[in-house]
Amino acid sequence: MNAIPADTTVDAVVKQTEILRRIGISGRAKMTFELSENLHQTVEAGVMHRHPDWDEQAVRRAVVRLMIGERLFREVFGDTEAGL
């Protein structure tokens, strides 16, 4: 418990740890996947909001680019803007 954020009480950390232990590994995995999906939806909504004229494929690639980073994106799709 030496890495408690400044805005979090020790009691809150203890309670969170207790809950996470109680839900078990499958519950924590489920929560992780749900959070990942929520992040993906939020990023996609942001791309669509900024670029309402883009088609579905362009939005999908932009989301991938934001989520995996520029370097890996260019390794997969190349250096051209056609990647978007």
Protein Blocks (a to p, Z undefined) as FASTA:
>chain_A
ZZccfkbcfklmmmmmmmmmmnommlmmmmmmmmmmmmmmmmmmmmmmmmmmbcfklmmm
mmmmmmnojklmmmmnojafklZZ
